[in-house]
Amino acid sequence: MRVRDRNERVVARGGASLVGVTGADGNDRTLIVPDDIVLEQSLFDVLRELDPPHRLRAPDGAELDWGAVSEETPVHPLAEHDFLDVSDEPKRRQAERILLLRTGKSTDGSVSRRFNRPQSRFFSLWFLRAGLNANAASAISLATGLACGFAAAQPGAFWLAVTGVLFQFASMFDGVDGEMARVTVRDSKLGAAIDSLADNLTYLATLVGFGIGWMREGITDVEAWSLVIVLVLVVLTLFLILLFVRKYAPSASFVFFDRSVRRAARESRSISLRAIDVFFRATRRDLLALILMFASFLGSRFVIFCLVGLGVLVADYLLLVHRRDLIHAAGLLRAEEQRA
């Protein structure tokens, strides 16, 4: 996107205006931004503490004027993350890499940080250069999830392995839409809802396809009924988590549920809640997708069925037994975000 378009979004989120105003003390509070400078949100934290006039200098030597400055105006040094110089091609390429590296989230697990993010950023970079938006990436993520369901519905060890690879790819590619939205400052509640919808449809398509493929291979009546029960529990569990997120989360992201579990475990003295928190950390989606991929190479649907069944039972126990703890933790998180 154009530098000006992105800067307008950053300015709006910083609570500023594109038109300069004069403060009560008479100082000119206009920030002069050259066309080859990319603003970052952290710059406005500096401006709130710094009265004009000042010259603002980044570590690479690029400057901004804060107010009506002159040669005698003092220079205030800024951190390298406050704004970026894109005055030539090498600097633009460097800015692209820096902005993508900043798209990581504090909730990312080790697999996501070390394995998934480097790959998803590669796709994000080329999608952005091609002029695509985050919704296009969500559509591709959903298409991958549906392909995963189709592969899972085919009998045989080969198709089970293909399912595992596709599910891992979907887990990795799930980060692309969020990265693109954060780089272009277009992240929104609607975008988070679309992302969550694509995730849930991927889960459901894969699970339903898994059950169809298992039945086509031939299973006993006990295994068939167990499969039906687990599938119903999975759908019910996802629905309950969705209701929780829609009711208590500032956005529609399922990450809020994960954060609520961690906060509830930290606030509570319950041993079972802390044990569930450890279990959730160990089986978060990035790691779980990798585990399921390797499990699919064994060619046994029963092993995968047991893993999924264990996970859904733990989640249902959490939602039923520790619901009050989760609601209390969600309230604390919402209050902290509102104060911030």
Steps between C-alpha positions, in 0.01 A plus 500: 500500500603863461697659783241776539210253528673307777605818682140625496392183681779528756417868559133418555585228752735738676208733567652769277377688196644567156445872561732678744350685798640751744508407867384719788859609560526631144746237381456360151413130547537399138718200421671546164538160331691460172347276233769235548444445874284217641353582841457249779253507788774530764591846365181644650603384846807719458302798369264492799798546732690749282383858447583666167718628349746212466684327222453125520782280376496124443816288545548487121513879481151568360327801656151635570405850613272528804371857487655808336869412526822675406867408492521580872208272591615215728518150354320216680635150420239233427512121511530310173137379527343850509519565126665358190681663212391367156676760285666244270456139388740335754333688787154402373601134495642533850180670621292213358703247698488708819122550483441129441728404789286722726185304419578224750272467802583441864275193492709329231640165607852378429390308188324808368796730567770272362320307226164646397572875508802492267288315243182707544699825471637380166142467368392826665782688331417379152126537549550862608726567202231351275243746641285237672324566830462295818159364395660338195740321732205390719328359190810299409525379859136384485558329163793315655279390789234368261771317303614352829147372561485349152831320550391374842186345345707278273588154635856380532826592671616721211200734526529510879859623460385759245241616755770549762717703264207718389389558860852613591506729195162645603637563850801681357301695239249608765748768605518667159174698514582638846852598398372679190234683701748616766760615246241708310325612826175346380444258787139512620235305689346392169836369380548309825150351461574389143827345617324311781229381259763364260674323791179339626394386153845348454462306825150382416579406139804303612317319778197413286726387218706298748186318616383431144841365405511275806156359423601436140797303628271293722450539875311312770167617641668608825758706310225653285292610800812630677584701188151651483509596869841667466392690188190631678710601801747682276223700331340578837835602650582734212153652530542561874842658450355718224223620733757578768714698258206693353374590847820590681776568245572853367547337159376175350839331523522157662838608638304679773375164628856373524604814687203462737606144583852616583375793708251280687776249580718781631222649716363169631647253748328210329744220418278366222476844335876541507543150358258585216697817430818293465314255274368784281847650471640164396228439241439848359411500131852553361640205695182290468504529120860383494420206731199399290708519183758258636223281645338485156820348360436195723194420288276442804179701530439352844809675643381836366149430627635442852699827491197701386272327752738579788522865397124552475436333837752730670342805333149396605614444859651849496184663365270324746701492823701822474255724317491759780880518508505558123238775517689673784826481303328634187372797700851578624640484147228728363559754776876501432446553127256785562749675732774456239 
